């Protein structure tokens, strides 16, 4: 197994560990019988065929076969994922195709019934990266070797996923025609308006505007221009793009709590790392004298290519973003039109496809060449060539269906794709094998961060505020560091503030659960202002938040004194509320299946142990333990 391959597989396993553990700790409040979106309401009956299973690909449909209710079955899936991903992170022999196939099926089982709380781009990114891990990982059966000549071919798919992610993320910002992106002022609002800022976000928010504008322009250069260097023929250019992308992700990680997204993106960047054990087309024998001359020529051409690429990148940055320095200040502005950018996207999308095809064909040709020249004996040569052809076919298929989401940013290019590719994509679309991406398409919170605050009362006069675990609320409360854990209720509260409660079914359910003092839902919050008995009345108001000024440093936040009504005042017996919840199968509630058996008992015992543990601490502890064990085992090998 190559170094880049091993780093990628262990990184994907660690990401699965974080995702499963973060979700597990929140399951009762999110998906339990009295949770916000009971999963039992959306799980279809047990399938009778493979095609029926693919309509909703989740193992939870088989729960009754093992005498489990929905909550216990979800616990089984998450606990199994935690254990298996921990082992795959720590122990190299566990990083096999079978293990990643199981991890992928387990997470797909949760995603398929996760509804709003699992509909994030990083969830589908993890599913796609996890499926690629199945292709990249060795089979390790029947004594087959763990290292193959086609390893670079399969790892190429990871590089292509990274390119699609970064290139699209840069393009969609400008395609949205959002004024803040085009004026390079998006970071004036980003740090305070993102879902869950970190303490460092407050300090970055107060940096000079020229620095924020320069940072904004740099993001475009890194995502749109530098991404093409992923396919550069020289190690220097690829490593430059590696460090640029990783630096960007680390800066995002420092200022925002984006759960496992930044980690997973860095893991994808491992596909850019060279592994010298792979690039030896003539084996370990002594090289001939003519090869030294050839290497000198290659080195000279590589240096010339590196200098040319850096010069082109510098000219691109200067011409289109007008970078200039005066009195120690870096000035920048966008120096192209929206029409000009549309033309660029058209050509860049087409070029990216041809560059990808050329790069893939080179990797396949190199793998076949090594299979013939390096291996000794007919059997080994045949096996190496055969396995390379098979895996190359799989890679080509994945590349073809990925062209459909990749060309979403340029429909005129998409319309020229062969019809067969659309058919293949449609047949596999339900499995989330390939997806389109585009983070931060439009800047939210321009003019102030909208924030929904929930209040309860017993007399409609004295209102007490509900405090959530991590999202902004109390003005004196320091922004938390919660990554890699994702508090999914806090995240959805951020989205709810951008819309209305009518478009957020779960929000109405949450208010009703608070009127019941439902402990599973309250476990997703910081504290309960009505510990003895639930409030008689509840409401939600929409405030506008800002980071506090430097002069008022005693508070982290400021908010307006005249909030808007987000929901009317509600009571538990409100006829409209009861009718709505009854219509959506929340009331009177599904007939509860009575589970029994050792498996159900074991799940309840584990749940009792972790109940009350801080969610972020739980996720961090498991992740830290896995990393420490991984490093320890690596050191033992040396």
BELCORRA-V556208 format. One record per pair of residues at least 4 apart in sequence whose C-alpha atoms are under 8 Angstrom apart, sorted by the first residue. I is the first residue (numbers start at 1). GAP is how many residues later the second one is. D is the distance in whole Angstrom. If there is no record, write none. Layout:
I:GAP:D
I:GAP:D
This chain:
1:4:6
1:5:6
1:137:8
1:145:6
1:146:5
1:147:8
2:4:6
2:145:7
2:149:8
2:273:6
2:275:7
2:276:7
3:4:6
3:272:6
4:4:6
4:266:6
4:267:6
4:268:8
4:269:6
4:270:7
4:271:7
5:4:6
5:131:7
5:132:8
5:146:8
5:150:7
5:265:8
5:266:7
6:4:6
6:86:8
7:4:6
7:260:7
7:263:7
8:4:6
8:125:8
8:259:6
8:260:7
8:262:6
8:263:7
9:4:6
9:80:8
9:86:7
9:124:6
9:127:8
9:128:7
10:4:6
10:78:7
10:79:5
10:80:8
10:82:8
10:85:7
11:4:6
11:78:7
11:253:7
11:256:6
12:4:6
12:114:8
12:117:7
12:118:7
12:121:7
12:252:7
12:255:7
13:4:6
13:72:5
13:73:7
13:75:6
13:76:5
13:87:8
14:4:6
14:71:7
14:72:7
14:74:8
14:75:6
14:609:7
14:612:8
15:4:6
15:111:8
15:245:6
15:248:7
15:249:6
16:4:6
16:65:7
16:66:8
16:69:6
16:87:7
16:110:8
17:4:6
17:64:7
17:65:5
17:66:8
17:68:5
17:69:6
17:605:8
17:606:7
18:4:6
18:242:7
18:466:7
18:467:7
18:601:6
18:604:8
18:605:7
19:4:6
19:241:7
19:466:8
20:4:6
20:58:5
20:59:8
20:61:6
20:62:6
20:87:8
21:4:6
21:57:7
21:58:8
21:61:6
21:597:8
21:598:6
21:601:8
22:4:7
22:463:5
22:464:6
22:465:8
22:593:7
22:594:8
22:596:8
22:597:6
23:4:6
23:55:8
23:463:8
24:51:7
24:54:6
24:55:7
25:585:8
25:586:8
25:590:6
26:4:6
26:461:8
26:498:7
26:589:8
27:4:6
27:5:7
27:44:8
27:47:8
27:48:8
28:4:4
28:5:8
28:6:8
28:7:6
28:43:7
28:492:6
28:493:8
29:5:7
29:6:4
29:7:6
29:491:4
29:492:4
29:493:8
29:494:7
29:495:7
30:5:5
30:6:5
30:7:6
30:8:7
30:87:8
30:459:8
30:491:7
31:4:5
31:5:6
31:6:5
31:7:4
31:8:5
31:9:8
31:40:7
31:83:8
32:4:8
32:5:8
32:6:5
32:7:7
32:38:8
32:39:6
32:488:8
33:5:5
33:6:8
33:7:7
33:38:8
33:556:8
33:557:8
34:4:7
34:479:8
34:484:7
34:486:7
34:487:8
35:478:8
35:485:7
35:486:6
36:470:6
36:471:8
36:473:6
36:474:6
36:477:8
36:485:7
37:78:8
37:469:6
37:472:8
38:4:8
38:548:8
39:4:6
39:31:7
39:74:6
39:75:7
40:30:6
41:544:7
41:549:8
42:71:6
43:17:7
43:18:6
43:70:7
44:12:7
44:17:6
45:16:6
46:15:5
46:16:6
47:5:5
47:6:5
47:14:7
48:4:7
48:5:8
49:4:6
50:4:6
51:4:7
52:4:7
53:4:5
53:5:7
54:376:7
54:377:8
55:375:7
56:56:6
57:51:7
57:52:6
57:55:6
57:374:8
58:47:8
58:48:8
58:50:6
58:51:4
58:52:7
58:54:6
58:55:8
59:4:7
59:46:8
59:47:7
59:50:6
60:10:7
60:13:6
60:14:7
60:49:7
62:4:7
63:4:7
63:5:5
63:6:7
63:7:7
63:10:6
64:4:5
64:5:7
67:528:5
67:529:6
67:530:7
67:533:8
68:4:6
68:5:6
68:525:8
68:526:8
68:527:5
68:528:7
68:531:8
68:532:6
69:4:6
69:523:8
69:524:6
69:525:7
69:526:6
70:4:6
71:4:6
72:4:6
72:528:6
72:531:6
72:532:7
73:4:6
74:4:6
74:36:7
75:4:6
75:528:6
76:4:6
76:527:7
77:4:6
77:29:6
77:32:8
77:33:8
78:4:6
78:28:7
79:4:6
80:4:6
81:4:6
81:22:6
81:25:7
81:26:8
82:4:6
83:4:6
84:4:6
84:15:7
84:19:7
85:4:6
85:18:7
86:4:6
86:540:6
87:4:6
87:7:7
88:4:7
88:5:8
88:6:5
88:7:5
88:11:8
89:6:8
89:537:7
89:538:8
89:541:7
90:536:6
90:537:7
90:539:6
90:540:5
90:543:8
91:4:7
91:539:7
94:5:7
95:4:6
95:5:7
95:42:6
95:43:8
96:4:6
96:38:7
96:41:5
96:42:5
96:43:6
96:44:7
97:4:6
97:36:7
97:37:5
97:38:7
97:39:8
97:40:5
97:41:6
97:42:5
98:4:6
98:36:7
98:41:7
99:4:6
99:35:8
100:4:6
100:30:7
100:31:7
100:33:6
100:34:5
100:37:8
101:4:6
101:29:8
101:30:7
101:33:6
102:4:6
103:4:6
103:27:8
104:4:6
104:23:6
104:26:6
104:27:6
105:4:6
106:4:7
107:4:6
107:20:7
108:4:6
108:19:7
108:323:8
109:4:7
110:4:6
111:4:7
111:7:6
111:8:8
111:12:8
114:4:5
114:5:7
115:4:6
117:371:6
117:372:7
117:375:7
118:5:7
119:4:7
119:5:8
120:4:7
121:4:6
121:316:7
121:318:8
122:4:6
122:138:8
122:139:6
123:4:6
124:4:6
124:308:6
124:311:7
125:4:6
125:310:8
126:4:6
126:138:7
127:4:6
127:305:7
127:306:7
128:4:6
128:304:6
128:305:5
128:306:6
128:307:8
129:4:6
129:29:7
129:139:8
130:4:7
131:4:7
131:302:7
132:4:6
132:25:7
132:26:7
133:4:6
135:19:7
135:256:8
136:15:7
136:18:5
136:19:6
138:7:8
138:8:5
138:9:7
139:5:7
139:7:7
140:4:5
140:5:7
140:6:6
147:4:7
148:236:7
149:129:8
149:218:5
149:219:8
149:221:7
149:222:6
149:235:7
149:239:7
150:4:7
150:214:7
150:217:5
150:218:8
150:237:8
150:238:5
150:241:7
150:242:8
151:4:6
152:4:6
152:211:7
152:215:8
153:4:7
153:207:7
153:210:6
153:211:6
153:214:7
153:238:8
153:239:7
153:242:7
154:4:8
154:237:7
154:238:7
154:241:6
155:4:7
155:116:6
156:4:6
156:115:7
156:204:7
156:207:8
157:4:6
157:238:7
157:241:8
157:242:7
158:4:6
158:110:6
158:113:6
159:4:6
159:71:7
159:109:7
159:110:7
159:112:5
159:113:7
160:4:6
160:196:7
161:4:6
161:107:8
162:4:6
162:103:7
162:106:6
162:107:7
163:4:6
163:64:6
163:65:7
163:67:7
164:4:6
164:242:6
164:272:8
164:273:7
165:4:6
165:271:8
165:272:6
165:273:7
166:4:6
166:57:5
166:58:7
166:61:7
167:4:6
167:56:5
167:57:5
167:58:8
167:60:6
168:4:6
168:56:8
168:238:8
168:241:7
168:268:8
168:269:6
168:270:5
169:4:7
169:54:7
169:268:7
169:269:4
169:270:5
169:271:7
169:272:7
170:4:7
170:49:8
170:50:6
170:53:5
170:54:5
170:268:7
171:4:6
171:53:7
171:174:8
171:238:8
171:267:8
172:4:6
172:237:7
172:266:6
172:267:8
172:269:5
173:4:7
173:5:7
173:8:7
173:265:8
173:266:8
173:267:7
173:268:5
173:269:6
174:4:7
174:7:6
174:8:7
174:267:8
175:167:8
176:265:6
176:266:6
177:4:8
177:5:7
177:161:8
178:4:7
178:264:6
178:265:7
179:4:6
180:4:6
180:5:5
180:6:5
180:263:7
181:4:6
181:5:5
181:35:8
181:261:8
181:262:8
182:152:7
183:150:7
183:151:7
184:28:8
184:29:5
184:30:8
184:32:6
184:33:7
184:149:7
184:150:7
185:4:8
185:27:7
185:28:6
185:31:7
186:4:6
186:30:7
186:257:6
187:4:6
187:18:8
187:25:6
187:26:7
187:29:7
188:17:7
188:21:7
188:24:7
189:4:6
189:16:8
189:254:8
189:255:8
189:256:6
189:257:6
189:258:8
189:259:8
190:4:6
190:253:7
190:254:8
190:255:8
191:6:7
191:10:5
191:11:7
191:13:7
191:14:6
191:64:7
191:65:8
192:5:7
192:9:7
192:10:7
192:13:7
192:257:7
192:354:7
192:355:6
193:4:8
193:251:7
193:252:5
193:253:8
193:255:7
193:256:5
193:257:8
194:62:7
194:250:8
195:61:8
195:62:8
195:276:7
195:296:6
195:299:6
196:60:6
196:61:6
196:62:8
196:274:7
196:275:6
196:276:7
196:283:7
196:284:8
196:295:8
197:4:6
197:5:8
197:58:6
197:59:5
197:60:6
197:282:6
197:283:7
198:4:8
198:56:7
198:57:5
198:58:5
198:59:6
198:281:5
198:282:6
198:283:6
199:4:7
199:56:7
199:279:7
199:280:5
199:281:7
199:282:8
200:4:6
200:54:7
200:55:5
201:4:6
201:53:8
201:54:5
201:55:7
202:4:7
202:345:7
202:354:8
203:4:7
204:51:8
205:342:8
206:344:8
207:4:7
207:5:7
208:4:7
209:4:6
210:4:6
210:119:7
210:120:6
210:121:6
210:122:8
211:4:6
211:119:7
212:4:6
213:4:6
213:118:8
213:119:7
213:120:8
214:4:6
214:116:7
214:117:7
214:118:6
215:4:6
216:4:7
217:4:6
217:104:7
217:115:7
217:116:8
217:117:8
218:4:6
219:4:6
219:29:8
220:4:6
220:5:7
221:4:5
221:5:6
221:96:7
222:4:5
222:5:7
222:19:8
222:22:7
222:23:7
223:4:6
223:22:8
224:4:8
225:4:8
225:88:7
226:4:8
226:15:6
226:18:8
226:87:8
227:14:7
228:4:7
228:124:8
229:8:6
229:9:6
229:12:6
230:7:8
230:8:5
230:11:6
230:12:8
230:42:7
231:7:7
231:124:7
231:125:7
231:128:6
232:5:6
232:6:6
233:4:8
233:5:8
234:4:7
234:68:6
234:71:8
234:72:7
235:4:6
235:39:7
236:4:6
236:70:7
237:4:6
237:69:6
237:72:8
238:4:6
238:34:6
238:35:8
239:4:6
239:33:7
239:34:7
240:4:6
241:4:6
242:4:6
242:27:6
242:28:8
242:30:6
242:31:8
243:4:6
244:4:6
245:4:6
245:21:8
245:24:7
246:4:6
246:20:6
246:23:7
247:4:6
248:4:6
249:4:6
249:13:6
249:14:8
249:16:7
249:17:7
250:4:6
250:12:7
251:4:7
252:4:6
252:10:8
253:4:6
253:5:7
253:9:6
257:224:7
257:225:6
257:226:5
257:227:7
257:229:8
258:4:7
258:225:6
258:226:7
258:228:7
259:223:8
259:224:4
259:225:4
259:226:5
259:227:5
260:4:6
260:223:7
260:224:5
260:225:7
260:226:8
261:4:6
262:4:6
263:4:6
264:4:6
265:4:6
266:4:7
267:4:8
269:4:8
275:4:7
276:4:7
280:4:7
281:85:8
281:88:8
281:89:5
281:92:7
281:93:7
282:5:8
282:88:8
282:91:7
282:92:6
283:91:6
287:4:6
287:5:8
288:4:7
289:4:7
290:4:6
291:4:6
292:4:6
293:4:6
294:4:6
295:4:6
296:4:6
297:4:6
298:4:6
299:4:6
300:4:6
301:4:6
302:4:6
303:4:6
304:4:6
305:4:6
306:4:6
307:4:6
308:4:6
309:4:6
310:4:6
311:4:6
312:4:6
313:4:6
314:4:6
315:4:6
316:4:6
316:5:8
317:4:5
317:5:7
317:6:7
318:4:5
318:5:5
318:6:8
319:4:8
319:16:7
320:14:6
320:15:5
320:16:6
321:11:6
321:12:5
321:13:5
321:14:5
322:9:7
322:10:5
322:11:6
322:12:7
322:13:6
323:7:7
323:8:6
323:9:5
323:10:7
324:6:6
324:7:5
324:8:7
325:4:6
325:5:5
325:6:6
326:4:7
326:5:8
336:4:6
336:5:7
337:4:6
338:4:6
339:4:6
340:4:6
341:4:6
342:4:6
343:4:6
344:4:6
345:4:6
345:64:8
345:65:7
346:4:6
346:64:6
346:66:8
346:67:7
347:4:6
348:4:6
349:4:7
349:58:7
349:61:7
349:64:8
350:4:7
350:63:7
351:4:6
352:4:6
353:4:6
354:4:6
355:4:6
356:4:6
357:4:6
358:4:6
359:4:6
360:4:6
361:4:6
362:4:6
363:4:6
364:4:6
364:24:8
364:28:7
365:4:6
366:4:6
367:4:6
367:21:7
368:4:6
368:17:6
368:20:7
369:4:6
370:4:5
370:5:7
371:4:6
371:10:6
371:13:5
371:14:6
372:9:6
372:12:8
372:13:7
375:5:6
375:6:5
375:9:8
376:4:6
376:5:7
377:4:6
378:4:6
379:4:6
380:4:6
381:4:6
382:4:6
383:4:6
384:4:6
385:4:6
386:4:6
387:4:6
388:4:6
389:4:6
390:4:7
391:4:6
392:4:6
393:4:6
394:4:6
395:4:6
396:4:6
397:4:6
398:4:6
398:36:8
399:4:7
400:4:8
400:21:6
401:4:8
401:20:6
401:21:7
401:23:6
401:24:5
401:33:7
402:4:6
402:23:8
402:32:5
402:33:7
403:4:6
403:11:8
404:4:7
404:10:7
404:13:8
404:17:8
404:18:7
404:21:7
405:29:7
405:30:6
405:31:5
406:29:8
406:30:6
407:4:6
407:6:6
407:7:5
408:6:7
408:28:7
410:4:6
411:4:6
412:4:7
413:4:7
417:4:7
417:5:8
418:4:7
419:4:6
420:4:6
421:4:6
422:4:6
423:4:6
424:4:6
425:4:6
426:4:8
428:4:7
428:5:7
429:4:7
429:5:8
444:5:8
444:54:8
445:4:4
445:5:6
448:96:6
448:97:6
448:98:6
449:95:5
449:96:5
449:97:6
450:47:6
450:48:7
450:92:7
450:93:6
450:94:5
450:95:6
451:21:8
451:22:8
451:42:8
451:43:7
451:46:5
451:91:6
451:92:5
451:93:6
451:94:7
452:41:7
452:42:8
452:44:8
452:45:6
452:88:6
452:89:6
452:90:5
452:91:6
452:114:7
453:12:7
453:13:7
453:20:7
453:87:6
453:88:5
453:89:6
453:90:7
454:11:6
454:12:6
454:84:7
454:85:6
454:86:4
454:87:7
455:8:6
455:9:5
455:10:4
455:11:6
455:83:6
455:84:5
455:85:6
455:86:8
456:7:5
456:8:5
456:9:7
456:10:7
456:79:6
456:80:8
456:81:6
456:82:4
456:83:7
457:4:7
457:5:6
457:6:5
457:7:6
457:78:5
457:79:6
457:80:5
457:81:6
458:4:7
458:5:8
458:77:5
458:78:5
458:79:6
459:77:8
459:78:8
460:77:7
464:65:6
465:64:7
466:59:8
466:60:8
466:61:7
466:62:7
466:63:6
467:6:6
467:7:8
467:58:6
467:59:5
467:60:6
467:61:8
468:4:8
468:5:7
468:22:7
468:56:7
468:57:4
468:58:5
468:59:7
469:21:7
469:55:7
469:56:5
469:57:4
470:9:8
470:10:6
470:12:8
470:17:8
470:20:7
470:56:8
471:8:8
471:19:6
471:20:8
472:5:8
472:7:7
473:4:8
474:83:8
475:80:6
475:81:6
475:82:5
475:83:6
475:84:8
476:78:7
476:79:5
476:80:6
476:81:7
477:78:7
477:79:7
477:80:8
478:78:6
479:77:8
482:4:7
482:134:6
483:133:7
484:132:8
484:135:7
484:136:7
485:130:7
485:131:5
485:134:6
485:135:7
486:5:8
487:4:6
488:4:6
489:4:6
489:35:7
490:4:7
491:4:7
492:4:6
493:4:6
494:4:7
495:4:7
496:4:6
496:5:7
496:8:7
496:11:8
497:45:7
499:4:7
500:4:7
500:66:7
501:4:7
501:6:6
501:7:7
501:65:7
501:66:7
504:4:7
505:4:7
506:4:6
507:4:6
508:4:6
509:4:6
509:72:7
509:77:8
510:4:6
510:11:7
511:4:6
511:27:7
511:28:8
512:4:6
512:60:6
513:4:6
513:5:5
513:8:7
514:4:6
514:7:8
514:8:7
514:20:7
514:21:8
515:19:5
515:20:6
515:21:7
515:22:7
515:23:7
515:56:7
515:57:6
516:18:6
516:56:8
517:5:7
517:13:8
517:16:7
517:17:5
518:4:6
519:4:6
520:4:7
521:4:7
522:4:8
522:5:7
522:6:7
523:89:8
530:4:6
530:5:7
536:35:6
536:36:7
537:32:6
537:33:6
537:34:5
537:35:8
538:31:6
538:32:5
538:33:7
539:27:8
539:28:6
539:29:6
539:30:5
539:31:6
540:25:7
540:26:5
540:27:5
540:28:7
540:29:8
541:22:6
541:23:6
541:24:5
541:25:5
541:26:7
542:21:5
542:22:5
542:23:6
542:24:6
543:16:7
543:17:6
543:19:8
543:20:5
543:21:7
544:15:5
544:16:6
544:19:7
545:12:7
545:13:6
545:14:4
545:15:7
546:11:6
546:12:5
546:13:6
547:9:6
547:10:5
547:11:6
548:4:6
548:5:7
548:7:6
548:8:5
548:9:5
548:10:5
549:4:7
570:4:7
570:7:8
572:5:8
572:6:8
573:4:7
573:5:7
574:4:6
575:4:6
576:4:6
577:4:6
578:4:6
578:9:7
579:4:6
580:4:6
581:4:6
581:5:5
581:6:6
582:4:6
582:5:4
582:6:6
583:4:8
585:4:6
585:5:7
586:4:8
595:5:7
596:4:6
596:5:7
597:4:6
598:4:6
599:4:6
600:4:6
601:4:6
602:4:6
603:4:6
604:4:6
605:4:6
606:4:7
607:4:6
613:4:7
613:5:7
614:4:6
615:4:6
616:4:6
617:4:6
618:4:6
619:4:6
620:4:6
621:4:6
622:4:6
623:4:6
624:4:6
625:4:6
626:4:6
627:4:6
628:4:6
629:4:6
630:4:6
631:4:6
632:4:6
633:4:7
634:4:7
